[in-house]
Amino acid sequence: MDDLKLLSGMRADAPEPGADRLKALRARALKRRRRFWLAPSLLAVAGGLAAAVVVVSGTGAPTQGLRPAVITRTAPMSAEDVLRRAAQVSERHAPAPTPRLDQWLYRKTLVKQPGDATAEVQEYWTRYDGTRQAVRQGQGPLEQSHLRQDPDDDDLTPRKYAAKLAELPTDPGRLLAHVKGDRHWVTKPKEEAGLGEHPDARAFRVLSVYLEQEVPVPPRLRGAIFRALAEIPGVRVDSGVRDAAGRTGIGIAYERGAPGVGTQRDANGQVVSRSYLVLDATTYEFLGRRVDYVRDEVINGDIIFTAGSSYATAEVAAGVVDEPGELPG
């Protein structure tokens, strides 16, 4: 599974995705509940956002006003050096306290769609035991729902996700081997058809999922994740990559292509888009995702995303609260 899953589905079942088809898909995407471990859907409908708001950055410092996320000049960095430093910083963090089962994880995200001038605010409250969730889009009402685990889905409740993270090896080599072979994260139906993704691509995808998880990653495991990423051939690190809040960080990408998180190429090998995990350049906390479209994204002859456009998200606030609708203090 990945944060471009809906786009992949559109490609699979839409022989001629005209304007009406795209509008219907976006509306359907907005109705889907947010997946526990995914960034907001690429096809979610963008809404209005006040021109000046206070955003809590990844380091906890408020940033006045939001700037539209635009493609800026980036510069390649040494992936090995950056990821080693990220591991060292992460390993010094103190473990986060475990919420009670009846508490709620709060997460506030900005989502900026390609071609849109403003980003949409999305807020989520997920009960730690995974039984309930509340969502608010922009200035809309708080919508609550009861959640039921789908046995065929690879979503996990926050509690189960925390348990999974606690069981992962903290040796980088063992962690890398584990994520390459963990069938919980297979991409279907390609895996079943014997056409599964390359092990390195899968490792990058799964480790990316861990880094953006709303359940805090234990410090030693977080360090191991960065060290494991440094061992994957084709991992790229760029400076000057912006998230949807306009914050500049470092971008981690996989040049050989991984579903939803790698560099995508056309049939001629030309780069069409590059998808980044955006991290704070000092704390290495996850800021958001960004996809830059270097060339037009064309499906069945229709231009879906134009060259020079971008999709971006930003994690602007998070915390543990006692009730849905409540904000962290």
Disulfide bonds with the S-S distance in Angstrom:
none
